[in-house]
C-alpha cells in the first residue's frame, strides 16, 4: 500500500502544479457556488480516504475515490464515480467512501477491490440567490461480488446566508435490491463558513435511518470539513467524520479524507 500512496501523492502534486500554472485567479467563494456545475464545465475529484473500525483486529484501511461530472446545461449536471481499496483492510473498511469529500450519500457498495460504479444526475428546480432546491437520481451497478442493483432519489437543498454562511442539507432515499430490500432515509446538514476569500470550513452532521427486513438502525454523524481554493481550477478538500457517534463504539469508528478537485471551464 505504501507504493500506491506514494504514487497518489506524486500525482496530486503534479496536478496541483499544473493547475496553478494554468490560472492563478481564485474561484468564486465556496458559499456562493451553486448546487450544479455551470454549463459545459467539467469537475474531476480525486480523494484518498482512511478509515478505522472498532471491530475484530481493529482494521485501518485506505482507499481512493475517483469521480467526474459535467454541467450539461446551466441547471443540469451528470456524474460518475467509483473507488479502489488498498489491501484487505481497505476492502473491509470501504475506506474509499471517506475520499468522497463532502458527499456522504454512498450506498450499494460491498467489499471488492473496485467499488460499484455510481451514476448521478442532478437538476436545479429552484436556483435563487438565497435558496436552491434540486432533484437528484443515482444508480449503482452491481459489479462487486454479492452486491445488488441500487437506486437513490434525493432532494438537495442549499441556503446561502449572505456571503459568509451556506447550509447544505436535503433528503436522500437510497434503495438496494437485496432480499430483504435494504433502504434508508438520510438527512445531512453541513454548515459552511467562508473564513476568507479562498478558505472555508465548518461542522458536518446528519442522521440516517436504515431498514432491512426486521432490522432497523439509526446513525448520527459528526465531523468537520475544510477546503481551500488555490486557483480558479483547483480546490483542496479535507474532512474527518464519525459516522455513528450515537453508538457504543462512537468515536472509535472514524474516517478521514483528503482530496482535490480540478475544474475545466
C-alpha positions in Angstrom: 0.0 0.0 0.0 3.0 2.3 0.6 3.8 2.4 -3.1 0.2 3.2 -4.0 0.1 6.1 -1.5 3.4 7.5 -2.7 2.2 7.3 -6.3 -1.0 9.1 -5.4 0.8 11.9 -3.5 3.1 12.4 -6.5 0.1 12.6 -8.9 -1.6 15.1 -6.7 1.5 17.3 -6.6 1.8 17.2 -10.4 -1.9 18.1 -10.8 -1.5 21.0 -8.3 1.5 22.4 -10.1 -0.3 22.2 -13.5 -3.5 23.8 -12.2 -1.5 26.6 -10.5 0.3 27.3 -13.8 -2.9 27.4 -15.8 -4.9 30.0 -13.7 -3.9 32.0 -10.6 -7.3 33.6 -10.3 -9.3 32.4 -7.3 -12.7 30.6 -7.9 -15.9 32.1 -6.5 -16.2 31.6 -2.7 -17.5 28.2 -1.8 -20.6 29.6 -0.1 -21.6 31.3 -3.4 -21.3 28.2 -5.6 -24.5 26.6 -7.0 -25.6 23.0 -6.5 -25.0 22.2 -10.1 -21.9 22.9 -12.3 -22.2 25.7 -14.8 -23.0 24.8 -18.4 -20.1 22.9 -20.1 -17.9 22.9 -17.0 -16.2 19.7 -16.0 -15.1 18.7 -12.5 -12.7 15.8 -11.6 -12.4 14.7 -8.0 -9.6 12.5 -6.6 -9.8 11.6 -2.9 -7.7 9.5 -0.5 -9.8 8.0 2.4 -8.6 6.4 5.6 -10.9 4.6 7.9 -10.6 2.8 11.3 -13.2 0.4 12.6 -13.7 -0.7 16.2 -14.1 -4.3 15.1 -12.1 -7.6 15.5 -8.5 -7.0 14.5 -9.2 -3.2 14.5 -8.7 -2.7 10.8 -7.4 0.6 9.5 -7.6 0.8 5.7 -7.1 3.2 2.8 -8.9 3.7 -0.5 -9.1 6.1 -3.4 -12.2 7.7 -4.8 -12.4 8.8 -8.5 -15.2 11.0 -9.7 -16.1 13.1 -12.7 -19.0 15.4 -13.5 -20.1 17.8 -16.2 -22.7 20.6 -16.5 -25.0 19.7 -19.4 -27.0 22.9 -19.1 -27.0 25.7 -16.5 -29.3 23.6 -14.3 -28.4 20.0 -15.2 -25.4 18.0 -14.1 -24.4 14.4 -14.6 -21.6 12.5 -12.8 -19.9 9.1 -12.5 -17.7 7.7 -9.7 -16.1 4.6 -8.4 -13.4 3.7 -5.8 -10.4 1.5 -5.2 -9.5 -0.2 -1.9 -5.9 -1.0 -0.9 -5.4 -4.4 0.6 -7.6 -6.4 2.9 -8.1 -3.6 5.4 -9.1 -1.1 2.7 -11.7 -3.6 1.5 -13.0 -4.4 5.0 -13.4 -0.7 5.9 -14.6 0.5 2.5 -12.2 3.4 3.0 -12.7 4.9 -0.4 -16.0 6.3 0.9 -14.0 8.8 3.0 -12.3 10.1 -0.1 -15.8 11.2 -1.4 -15.3 14.6 0.2 -18.4 16.4 1.5 -20.7 13.8 -0.2 -21.8 11.1 2.3 -24.6 9.6 0.2 -22.8 6.4 -0.6 -24.9 3.2 -0.8 -24.9 -0.2 -2.5 -21.2 -1.0 -2.4 -19.7 -4.1 -1.0 -16.1 -5.1 -0.1 -14.5 -5.6 -3.5 -11.2 -4.1 -4.7 -13.1 -1.8 -7.1 -16.3 -0.2 -5.8 -19.5 -0.5 -7.7 -19.8 2.5 -10.1 -22.4 5.1 -9.3 -24.1 7.2 -12.0 -25.7 10.5 -10.8 -27.9 13.1 -12.4 -28.9 16.3 -10.7 -31.1 19.2 -11.7 -31.8 22.5 -10.1 -35.5 23.1 -9.7 -35.0 26.4 -7.9 -31.9 28.5 -8.4 -32.4 31.6 -6.2 -29.8 33.7 -4.6 -30.7 32.6 -1.1 -32.4 29.2 -1.6 -31.6 26.4 -4.1 -33.6 23.3 -4.5 -32.5 20.3 -6.6 -33.8 16.9 -7.7 -31.3 14.0 -7.9 -31.3 10.4 -9.0 -28.5 7.9 -8.6 -28.0 4.3 -9.8 -25.4 1.8 -8.5 -24.4 -1.1 -10.8 -23.7 -4.4 -9.0 -20.2 -5.2 -10.3 -18.9 -6.3 -6.9 -19.4 -9.9 -5.7 -22.5 -10.3 -3.6 -23.9 -6.8 -4.4 -27.2 -5.9 -5.9 -28.6 -3.1 -8.1 -29.3 0.1 -6.1 -31.2 3.3 -6.9 -31.5 6.5 -4.9 -33.6 9.7 -5.0 -32.7 13.0 -3.4 -33.9 16.5 -2.8 -30.7 18.5 -2.2 -31.2 22.0 -0.6 -28.7 24.8 -0.2 -29.3 28.0 1.8 -26.9 30.9 1.1 -26.9 33.2 4.1 -25.2 36.3 2.9 -21.6 35.9 1.7 -20.4 34.2 4.9 -22.5 31.0 5.5 -24.1 28.2 3.4 -26.2 25.4 4.8 -26.2 22.2 2.7 -29.0 19.7 3.6 -31.7 17.7 1.9 -33.4 14.4 2.0 -32.0 11.3 0.3 -33.7 7.9 -0.1 -31.5 5.0 -1.4 -32.9 1.5 -2.1 -30.8 -1.6 -2.7 -32.5 -4.7 -4.1 -31.2 -7.3 -1.6 -33.6 -9.9 -0.1 -35.0 -8.4 2.0 -34.8 -5.0 0.4 -32.4 -2.5 2.1 -33.4 1.1 2.2 -32.5 4.3 4.1 -33.6 7.9 4.7 -30.7 10.3 5.0 -30.8 13.9 6.1 -27.3 15.5 6.1 -26.5 19.0 7.5 -23.3 20.8 6.7 -22.7 24.3 7.9 -20.0 26.0 5.7 -18.4 29.3 6.9 -16.4 31.3 4.4 -13.4 32.3 6.6 -11.5 34.1 3.8 -12.0 34.5 0.1 -10.3 31.1 -0.5 -10.8 29.2 2.8 -14.0 27.6 4.0 -14.7 25.3 6.9 -17.4 24.0 9.1 -19.2 21.2 11.1 -20.7 18.2 9.3 -23.6 16.3 10.8 -26.8 14.5 9.9 -28.9 11.4 10.6 -29.6 8.3 8.6 -32.3 5.7 9.2 -31.7 2.2 7.8 -34.3 -0.5 7.3 -33.8 -4.1 6.0 -36.4 -6.7 6.8 -37.0 -6.7 10.5 -33.7 -4.8 11.2 -33.6 -1.1 11.8 -30.7 1.2 12.7 -30.2 4.9 13.2 -26.8 6.7 12.7 -26.0 10.2 13.8 -22.9 11.5 12.1 -20.4 14.1 13.4 -17.5 15.6 11.6 -15.6 18.6 10.3 -14.7 19.7 6.8 -12.2 22.2 5.5 -11.4 23.4 1.9 -9.1 25.8 0.2 -9.3 27.2 -3.3 -5.8 27.5 -4.7 -6.8 28.7 -8.2 -10.0 29.0 -10.2 -9.4 25.5 -11.4 -8.1 23.8 -8.3 -9.6 23.1 -4.8 -8.1 21.2 -1.9 -10.7 19.5 0.4 -10.4 17.5 3.7 -12.7 16.1 6.3 -12.8 13.9 9.4 -16.0 12.0 10.2 -17.5 9.7 12.8 -20.5 8.2 11.1 -22.3 6.7 14.1 -21.4 8.9 17.1 -24.6 7.7 18.9 -23.5 4.0 19.1 -21.3 2.5 21.9 -18.2 2.4 19.7 -18.8 6.1 19.0 -15.6 8.0 18.1 -13.7 4.7 17.8 -15.2 4.3 14.3 -13.7 7.2 12.5 -12.6 8.2 9.0 -10.7 11.0 7.3 -10.2 12.1 3.8 -8.1 14.4 1.7 -8.6 15.3 -1.9 -8.5 17.6 -4.8 -11.0 18.9 -7.4 -9.8 20.0 -10.8 -12.3 22.0 -12.9 -12.2 22.7 -16.6 -14.4 25.6 -17.8 
